[in-house]
Amino acid sequence: MKLMHLKQFLLKLKWVFHLQLLQVQEKNHWYQRELLEIKLAGLVSKSLQLSQRRISMIKSQKNLHLPAFLQVHLQQYMMHLVLLGSHTWRITQMQTQMVEHTSLVMFLLLQLPIFLMILD
């Protein structure tokens, strides 16, 4: 049952990331991007707040019956999610931060199908 909750959470994040990448690609002006990022920061932050218990569960490794190598990988993935949550708030004026942020989102998005497949 706990794996199912984790899978549902990852699926929600997948849509958050897709939305984020699509909207960032559609906006050309930095001002519009900045406004968009503030809105998306709230969305990602909310997702992360709702998932704090799940992140703790994964860190403890007691409630998930997964191979050790996968547990470590999943922990690292969740740490990247926390980084994304804090990173989103810091995007204000620097275009380089925007590129780094988009790269992190793409990295996390590419990793998602692997976890979803394993959790099936």
Chimera marker file (.cmm) of the C-alpha trace (Angstrom):
<marker_set name="trace">
<marker id="1" x="0.000" y="0.000" z="0.000" r="1" g="1" b="0" radius="0.5"/>
<marker id="2" x="2.843" y="2.393" z="0.820" r="1" g="1" b="0" radius="0.5"/>
<marker id="3" x="4.439" y="1.707" z="-2.555" r="1" g="1" b="0" radius="0.5"/>
<marker id="4" x="1.134" y="2.663" z="-4.176" r="1" g="1" b="0" radius="0.5"/>
<marker id="5" x="1.155" y="6.022" z="-2.341" r="1" g="1" b="0" radius="0.5"/>
<marker id="6" x="4.718" y="6.597" z="-3.514" r="1" g="1" b="0" radius="0.5"/>
<marker id="7" x="3.779" y="5.754" z="-7.082" r="1" g="1" b="0" radius="0.5"/>
<marker id="8" x="0.805" y="8.154" z="-6.997" r="1" g="1" b="0" radius="0.5"/>
<marker id="9" x="3.058" y="10.893" z="-5.652" r="1" g="1" b="0" radius="0.5"/>
<marker id="10" x="5.621" y="10.315" z="-8.422" r="1" g="1" b="0" radius="0.5"/>
<marker id="11" x="2.869" y="10.419" z="-11.054" r="1" g="1" b="0" radius="0.5"/>
<marker id="12" x="1.673" y="13.774" z="-9.681" r="1" g="1" b="0" radius="0.5"/>
<marker id="13" x="5.224" y="15.097" z="-9.813" r="1" g="1" b="0" radius="0.5"/>
<marker id="14" x="5.531" y="13.951" z="-13.407" r="1" g="1" b="0" radius="0.5"/>
<marker id="15" x="2.635" y="16.216" z="-14.365" r="1" g="1" b="0" radius="0.5"/>
<marker id="16" x="4.082" y="19.103" z="-12.324" r="1" g="1" b="0" radius="0.5"/>
<marker id="17" x="7.389" y="18.770" z="-14.193" r="1" g="1" b="0" radius="0.5"/>
<marker id="18" x="5.700" y="18.484" z="-17.588" r="1" g="1" b="0" radius="0.5"/>
<marker id="19" x="3.645" y="21.583" z="-16.872" r="1" g="1" b="0" radius="0.5"/>
<marker id="20" x="6.730" y="23.436" z="-15.737" r="1" g="1" b="0" radius="0.5"/>
<marker id="21" x="8.805" y="22.581" z="-18.814" r="1" g="1" b="0" radius="0.5"/>
<marker id="22" x="6.000" y="23.301" z="-21.282" r="1" g="1" b="0" radius="0.5"/>
<marker id="23" x="5.175" y="26.672" z="-19.783" r="1" g="1" b="0" radius="0.5"/>
<marker id="24" x="8.811" y="27.725" z="-19.525" r="1" g="1" b="0" radius="0.5"/>
<marker id="25" x="9.378" y="26.808" z="-23.189" r="1" g="1" b="0" radius="0.5"/>
<marker id="26" x="6.329" y="28.811" z="-24.288" r="1" g="1" b="0" radius="0.5"/>
<marker id="27" x="7.460" y="32.033" z="-22.576" r="1" g="1" b="0" radius="0.5"/>
<marker id="28" x="10.085" y="34.172" z="-24.307" r="1" g="1" b="0" radius="0.5"/>
<marker id="29" x="10.323" y="37.200" z="-22.060" r="1" g="1" b="0" radius="0.5"/>
<marker id="30" x="12.255" y="36.861" z="-18.830" r="1" g="1" b="0" radius="0.5"/>
<marker id="31" x="9.643" y="38.891" z="-16.945" r="1" g="1" b="0" radius="0.5"/>
<marker id="32" x="6.918" y="36.386" z="-17.893" r="1" g="1" b="0" radius="0.5"/>
<marker id="33" x="9.188" y="33.488" z="-16.989" r="1" g="1" b="0" radius="0.5"/>
<marker id="34" x="9.842" y="34.984" z="-13.584" r="1" g="1" b="0" radius="0.5"/>
<marker id="35" x="6.122" y="35.356" z="-12.859" r="1" g="1" b="0" radius="0.5"/>
<marker id="36" x="5.549" y="31.811" z="-14.052" r="1" g="1" b="0" radius="0.5"/>
<marker id="37" x="8.327" y="30.484" z="-11.833" r="1" g="1" b="0" radius="0.5"/>
<marker id="38" x="6.769" y="32.114" z="-8.768" r="1" g="1" b="0" radius="0.5"/>
<marker id="39" x="3.469" y="30.319" z="-9.512" r="1" g="1" b="0" radius="0.5"/>
<marker id="40" x="5.224" y="27.013" z="-10.161" r="1" g="1" b="0" radius="0.5"/>
<marker id="41" x="7.360" y="27.402" z="-7.050" r="1" g="1" b="0" radius="0.5"/>
<marker id="42" x="4.154" y="27.296" z="-5.029" r="1" g="1" b="0" radius="0.5"/>
<marker id="43" x="3.000" y="24.172" z="-6.856" r="1" g="1" b="0" radius="0.5"/>
<marker id="44" x="6.279" y="22.307" z="-6.382" r="1" g="1" b="0" radius="0.5"/>
<marker id="45" x="6.582" y="23.515" z="-2.791" r="1" g="1" b="0" radius="0.5"/>
<marker id="46" x="3.063" y="22.281" z="-2.024" r="1" g="1" b="0" radius="0.5"/>
<marker id="47" x="3.863" y="18.881" z="-3.559" r="1" g="1" b="0" radius="0.5"/>
<marker id="48" x="6.992" y="18.663" z="-1.440" r="1" g="1" b="0" radius="0.5"/>
<marker id="49" x="5.171" y="19.661" z="1.751" r="1" g="1" b="0" radius="0.5"/>
<marker id="50" x="2.587" y="16.954" z="1.139" r="1" g="1" b="0" radius="0.5"/>
<marker id="51" x="5.358" y="14.435" z="0.583" r="1" g="1" b="0" radius="0.5"/>
<marker id="52" x="7.477" y="15.096" z="3.688" r="1" g="1" b="0" radius="0.5"/>
<marker id="53" x="6.210" y="11.903" z="5.339" r="1" g="1" b="0" radius="0.5"/>
<marker id="54" x="6.939" y="9.913" z="2.205" r="1" g="1" b="0" radius="0.5"/>
<marker id="55" x="10.447" y="11.340" z="2.018" r="1" g="1" b="0" radius="0.5"/>
<marker id="56" x="11.004" y="10.397" z="5.685" r="1" g="1" b="0" radius="0.5"/>
<marker id="57" x="9.682" y="6.912" z="4.984" r="1" g="1" b="0" radius="0.5"/>
<marker id="58" x="12.161" y="6.454" z="2.147" r="1" g="1" b="0" radius="0.5"/>
<marker id="59" x="15.048" y="7.839" z="4.188" r="1" g="1" b="0" radius="0.5"/>
<marker id="60" x="14.333" y="5.410" z="7.012" r="1" g="1" b="0" radius="0.5"/>
<marker id="61" x="14.254" y="2.489" z="4.522" r="1" g="1" b="0" radius="0.5"/>
<marker id="62" x="12.210" y="0.485" z="7.027" r="1" g="1" b="0" radius="0.5"/>
<marker id="63" x="8.836" y="0.498" z="5.321" r="1" g="1" b="0" radius="0.5"/>
<marker id="64" x="9.850" y="-0.221" z="1.739" r="1" g="1" b="0" radius="0.5"/>
<marker id="65" x="10.756" y="-3.720" z="0.654" r="1" g="1" b="0" radius="0.5"/>
<marker id="66" x="13.080" y="-2.761" z="-2.179" r="1" g="1" b="0" radius="0.5"/>
<marker id="67" x="16.625" y="-3.883" z="-3.042" r="1" g="1" b="0" radius="0.5"/>
<marker id="68" x="19.289" y="-1.842" z="-1.212" r="1" g="1" b="0" radius="0.5"/>
<marker id="69" x="20.713" y="-0.286" z="-4.407" r="1" g="1" b="0" radius="0.5"/>
<marker id="70" x="17.241" y="0.918" z="-5.394" r="1" g="1" b="0" radius="0.5"/>
<marker id="71" x="16.547" y="2.365" z="-1.941" r="1" g="1" b="0" radius="0.5"/>
<marker id="72" x="19.764" y="4.399" z="-2.171" r="1" g="1" b="0" radius="0.5"/>
<marker id="73" x="18.859" y="5.588" z="-5.672" r="1" g="1" b="0" radius="0.5"/>
<marker id="74" x="15.368" y="6.538" z="-4.521" r="1" g="1" b="0" radius="0.5"/>
<marker id="75" x="16.778" y="8.449" z="-1.549" r="1" g="1" b="0" radius="0.5"/>
<marker id="76" x="19.060" y="10.419" z="-3.865" r="1" g="1" b="0" radius="0.5"/>
<marker id="77" x="16.100" y="11.138" z="-6.124" r="1" g="1" b="0" radius="0.5"/>
<marker id="78" x="14.082" y="12.480" z="-3.197" r="1" g="1" b="0" radius="0.5"/>
<marker id="79" x="17.006" y="14.663" z="-2.144" r="1" g="1" b="0" radius="0.5"/>
<marker id="80" x="17.015" y="16.112" z="-5.662" r="1" g="1" b="0" radius="0.5"/>
<marker id="81" x="13.299" y="16.868" z="-5.213" r="1" g="1" b="0" radius="0.5"/>
<marker id="82" x="14.059" y="18.774" z="-2.020" r="1" g="1" b="0" radius="0.5"/>
<marker id="83" x="16.813" y="20.638" z="-3.870" r="1" g="1" b="0" radius="0.5"/>
<marker id="84" x="14.346" y="21.483" z="-6.628" r="1" g="1" b="0" radius="0.5"/>
<marker id="85" x="11.893" y="22.847" z="-4.074" r="1" g="1" b="0" radius="0.5"/>
<marker id="86" x="14.479" y="25.197" z="-2.568" r="1" g="1" b="0" radius="0.5"/>
<marker id="87" x="16.051" y="26.037" z="-5.939" r="1" g="1" b="0" radius="0.5"/>
<marker id="88" x="12.718" y="27.148" z="-7.408" r="1" g="1" b="0" radius="0.5"/>
<marker id="89" x="12.395" y="29.903" z="-4.825" r="1" g="1" b="0" radius="0.5"/>
<marker id="90" x="15.836" y="31.299" z="-5.648" r="1" g="1" b="0" radius="0.5"/>
<marker id="91" x="15.146" y="31.860" z="-9.341" r="1" g="1" b="0" radius="0.5"/>
<marker id="92" x="14.784" y="35.611" z="-9.622" r="1" g="1" b="0" radius="0.5"/>
<marker id="93" x="16.944" y="37.404" z="-12.189" r="1" g="1" b="0" radius="0.5"/>
<marker id="94" x="19.774" y="35.197" z="-13.397" r="1" g="1" b="0" radius="0.5"/>
<marker id="95" x="19.184" y="33.382" z="-16.682" r="1" g="1" b="0" radius="0.5"/>
<marker id="96" x="21.863" y="30.837" z="-15.726" r="1" g="1" b="0" radius="0.5"/>
<marker id="97" x="19.795" y="29.820" z="-12.704" r="1" g="1" b="0" radius="0.5"/>
<marker id="98" x="16.849" y="29.296" z="-15.042" r="1" g="1" b="0" radius="0.5"/>
<marker id="99" x="18.934" y="26.964" z="-17.221" r="1" g="1" b="0" radius="0.5"/>
<marker id="100" x="20.194" y="25.039" z="-14.175" r="1" g="1" b="0" radius="0.5"/>
<marker id="101" x="16.674" y="24.754" z="-12.827" r="1" g="1" b="0" radius="0.5"/>
<marker id="102" x="15.256" y="23.498" z="-16.144" r="1" g="1" b="0" radius="0.5"/>
<marker id="103" x="18.098" y="20.964" z="-16.372" r="1" g="1" b="0" radius="0.5"/>
<marker id="104" x="17.289" y="19.682" z="-12.883" r="1" g="1" b="0" radius="0.5"/>
<marker id="105" x="13.598" y="19.356" z="-13.767" r="1" g="1" b="0" radius="0.5"/>
<marker id="106" x="14.481" y="17.457" z="-16.954" r="1" g="1" b="0" radius="0.5"/>
<marker id="107" x="16.838" y="15.168" z="-15.022" r="1" g="1" b="0" radius="0.5"/>
<marker id="108" x="14.123" y="14.359" z="-12.482" r="1" g="1" b="0" radius="0.5"/>
<marker id="109" x="11.525" y="13.878" z="-15.206" r="1" g="1" b="0" radius="0.5"/>
<marker id="110" x="13.760" y="11.431" z="-17.083" r="1" g="1" b="0" radius="0.5"/>
<marker id="111" x="14.282" y="9.402" z="-13.900" r="1" g="1" b="0" radius="0.5"/>
<marker id="112" x="10.554" y="9.100" z="-13.114" r="1" g="1" b="0" radius="0.5"/>
<marker id="113" x="9.601" y="6.327" z="-15.581" r="1" g="1" b="0" radius="0.5"/>
<marker id="114" x="12.295" y="4.070" z="-14.102" r="1" g="1" b="0" radius="0.5"/>
<marker id="115" x="10.795" y="4.298" z="-10.612" r="1" g="1" b="0" radius="0.5"/>
<marker id="116" x="7.245" y="3.978" z="-11.894" r="1" g="1" b="0" radius="0.5"/>
<marker id="117" x="8.183" y="0.824" z="-13.803" r="1" g="1" b="0" radius="0.5"/>
<marker id="118" x="9.947" y="-0.704" z="-10.784" r="1" g="1" b="0" radius="0.5"/>
<marker id="119" x="7.070" y="0.151" z="-8.443" r="1" g="1" b="0" radius="0.5"/>
<marker id="120" x="4.510" y="-1.486" z="-10.743" r="1" g="1" b="0" radius="0.5"/>
<link id1="1" id2="2" r="1" g="1" b="0" radius="0.2"/>
<link id1="2" id2="3" r="1" g="1" b="0" radius="0.2"/>
<link id1="3" id2="4" r="1" g="1" b="0" radius="0.2"/>
<link id1="4" id2="5" r="1" g="1" b="0" radius="0.2"/>
<link id1="5" id2="6" r="1" g="1" b="0" radius="0.2"/>
<link id1="6" id2="7" r="1" g="1" b="0" radius="0.2"/>
<link id1="7" id2="8" r="1" g="1" b="0" radius="0.2"/>
<link id1="8" id2="9" r="1" g="1" b="0" radius="0.2"/>
<link id1="9" id2="10" r="1" g="1" b="0" radius="0.2"/>
<link id1="10" id2="11" r="1" g="1" b="0" radius="0.2"/>
<link id1="11" id2="12" r="1" g="1" b="0" radius="0.2"/>
<link id1="12" id2="13" r="1" g="1" b="0" radius="0.2"/>
<link id1="13" id2="14" r="1" g="1" b="0" radius="0.2"/>
<link id1="14" id2="15" r="1" g="1" b="0" radius="0.2"/>
<link id1="15" id2="16" r="1" g="1" b="0" radius="0.2"/>
<link id1="16" id2="17" r="1" g="1" b="0" radius="0.2"/>
<link id1="17" id2="18" r="1" g="1" b="0" radius="0.2"/>
<link id1="18" id2="19" r="1" g="1" b="0" radius="0.2"/>
<link id1="19" id2="20" r="1" g="1" b="0" radius="0.2"/>
<link id1="20" id2="21" r="1" g="1" b="0" radius="0.2"/>
<link id1="21" id2="22" r="1" g="1" b="0" radius="0.2"/>
<link id1="22" id2="23" r="1" g="1" b="0" radius="0.2"/>
<link id1="23" id2="24" r="1" g="1" b="0" radius="0.2"/>
<link id1="24" id2="25" r="1" g="1" b="0" radius="0.2"/>
<link id1="25" id2="26" r="1" g="1" b="0" radius="0.2"/>
<link id1="26" id2="27" r="1" g="1" b="0" radius="0.2"/>
<link id1="27" id2="28" r="1" g="1" b="0" radius="0.2"/>
<link id1="28" id2="29" r="1" g="1" b="0" radius="0.2"/>
<link id1="29" id2="30" r="1" g="1" b="0" radius="0.2"/>
<link id1="30" id2="31" r="1" g="1" b="0" radius="0.2"/>
<link id1="31" id2="32" r="1" g="1" b="0" radius="0.2"/>
<link id1="32" id2="33" r="1" g="1" b="0" radius="0.2"/>
<link id1="33" id2="34" r="1" g="1" b="0" radius="0.2"/>
<link id1="34" id2="35" r="1" g="1" b="0" radius="0.2"/>
<link id1="35" id2="36" r="1" g="1" b="0" radius="0.2"/>
<link id1="36" id2="37" r="1" g="1" b="0" radius="0.2"/>
<link id1="37" id2="38" r="1" g="1" b="0" radius="0.2"/>
<link id1="38" id2="39" r="1" g="1" b="0" radius="0.2"/>
<link id1="39" id2="40" r="1" g="1" b="0" radius="0.2"/>
<link id1="40" id2="41" r="1" g="1" b="0" radius="0.2"/>
<link id1="41" id2="42" r="1" g="1" b="0" radius="0.2"/>
<link id1="42" id2="43" r="1" g="1" b="0" radius="0.2"/>
<link id1="43" id2="44" r="1" g="1" b="0" radius="0.2"/>
<link id1="44" id2="45" r="1" g="1" b="0" radius="0.2"/>
<link id1="45" id2="46" r="1" g="1" b="0" radius="0.2"/>
<link id1="46" id2="47" r="1" g="1" b="0" radius="0.2"/>
<link id1="47" id2="48" r="1" g="1" b="0" radius="0.2"/>
<link id1="48" id2="49" r="1" g="1" b="0" radius="0.2"/>
<link id1="49" id2="50" r="1" g="1" b="0" radius="0.2"/>
<link id1="50" id2="51" r="1" g="1" b="0" radius="0.2"/>
<link id1="51" id2="52" r="1" g="1" b="0" radius="0.2"/>
<link id1="52" id2="53" r="1" g="1" b="0" radius="0.2"/>
<link id1="53" id2="54" r="1" g="1" b="0" radius="0.2"/>
<link id1="54" id2="55" r="1" g="1" b="0" radius="0.2"/>
<link id1="55" id2="56" r="1" g="1" b="0" radius="0.2"/>
<link id1="56" id2="57" r="1" g="1" b="0" radius="0.2"/>
<link id1="57" id2="58" r="1" g="1" b="0" radius="0.2"/>
<link id1="58" id2="59" r="1" g="1" b="0" radius="0.2"/>
<link id1="59" id2="60" r="1" g="1" b="0" radius="0.2"/>
<link id1="60" id2="61" r="1" g="1" b="0" radius="0.2"/>
<link id1="61" id2="62" r="1" g="1" b="0" radius="0.2"/>
<link id1="62" id2="63" r="1" g="1" b="0" radius="0.2"/>
<link id1="63" id2="64" r="1" g="1" b="0" radius="0.2"/>
<link id1="64" id2="65" r="1" g="1" b="0" radius="0.2"/>
<link id1="65" id2="66" r="1" g="1" b="0" radius="0.2"/>
<link id1="66" id2="67" r="1" g="1" b="0" radius="0.2"/>
<link id1="67" id2="68" r="1" g="1" b="0" radius="0.2"/>
<link id1="68" id2="69" r="1" g="1" b="0" radius="0.2"/>
<link id1="69" id2="70" r="1" g="1" b="0" radius="0.2"/>
<link id1="70" id2="71" r="1" g="1" b="0" radius="0.2"/>
<link id1="71" id2="72" r="1" g="1" b="0" radius="0.2"/>
<link id1="72" id2="73" r="1" g="1" b="0" radius="0.2"/>
<link id1="73" id2="74" r="1" g="1" b="0" radius="0.2"/>
<link id1="74" id2="75" r="1" g="1" b="0" radius="0.2"/>
<link id1="75" id2="76" r="1" g="1" b="0" radius="0.2"/>
<link id1="76" id2="77" r="1" g="1" b="0" radius="0.2"/>
<link id1="77" id2="78" r="1" g="1" b="0" radius="0.2"/>
<link id1="78" id2="79" r="1" g="1" b="0" radius="0.2"/>
<link id1="79" id2="80" r="1" g="1" b="0" radius="0.2"/>
<link id1="80" id2="81" r="1" g="1" b="0" radius="0.2"/>
<link id1="81" id2="82" r="1" g="1" b="0" radius="0.2"/>
<link id1="82" id2="83" r="1" g="1" b="0" radius="0.2"/>
<link id1="83" id2="84" r="1" g="1" b="0" radius="0.2"/>
<link id1="84" id2="85" r="1" g="1" b="0" radius="0.2"/>
<link id1="85" id2="86" r="1" g="1" b="0" radius="0.2"/>
<link id1="86" id2="87" r="1" g="1" b="0" radius="0.2"/>
<link id1="87" id2="88" r="1" g="1" b="0" radius="0.2"/>
<link id1="88" id2="89" r="1" g="1" b="0" radius="0.2"/>
<link id1="89" id2="90" r="1" g="1" b="0" radius="0.2"/>
<link id1="90" id2="91" r="1" g="1" b="0" radius="0.2"/>
<link id1="91" id2="92" r="1" g="1" b="0" radius="0.2"/>
<link id1="92" id2="93" r="1" g="1" b="0" radius="0.2"/>
<link id1="93" id2="94" r="1" g="1" b="0" radius="0.2"/>
<link id1="94" id2="95" r="1" g="1" b="0" radius="0.2"/>
<link id1="95" id2="96" r="1" g="1" b="0" radius="0.2"/>
<link id1="96" id2="97" r="1" g="1" b="0" radius="0.2"/>
<link id1="97" id2="98" r="1" g="1" b="0" radius="0.2"/>
<link id1="98" id2="99" r="1" g="1" b="0" radius="0.2"/>
<link id1="99" id2="100" r="1" g="1" b="0" radius="0.2"/>
<link id1="100" id2="101" r="1" g="1" b="0" radius="0.2"/>
<link id1="101" id2="102" r="1" g="1" b="0" radius="0.2"/>
<link id1="102" id2="103" r="1" g="1" b="0" radius="0.2"/>
<link id1="103" id2="104" r="1" g="1" b="0" radius="0.2"/>
<link id1="104" id2="105" r="1" g="1" b="0" radius="0.2"/>
<link id1="105" id2="106" r="1" g="1" b="0" radius="0.2"/>
<link id1="106" id2="107" r="1" g="1" b="0" radius="0.2"/>
<link id1="107" id2="108" r="1" g="1" b="0" radius="0.2"/>
<link id1="108" id2="109" r="1" g="1" b="0" radius="0.2"/>
<link id1="109" id2="110" r="1" g="1" b="0" radius="0.2"/>
<link id1="110" id2="111" r="1" g="1" b="0" radius="0.2"/>
<link id1="111" id2="112" r="1" g="1" b="0" radius="0.2"/>
<link id1="112" id2="113" r="1" g="1" b="0" radius="0.2"/>
<link id1="113" id2="114" r="1" g="1" b="0" radius="0.2"/>
<link id1="114" id2="115" r="1" g="1" b="0" radius="0.2"/>
<link id1="115" id2="116" r="1" g="1" b="0" radius="0.2"/>
<link id1="116" id2="117" r="1" g="1" b="0" radius="0.2"/>
<link id1="117" id2="118" r="1" g="1" b="0" radius="0.2"/>
<link id1="118" id2="119" r="1" g="1" b="0" radius="0.2"/>
<link id1="119" id2="120" r="1" g="1" b="0" radius="0.2"/>
</marker_set>
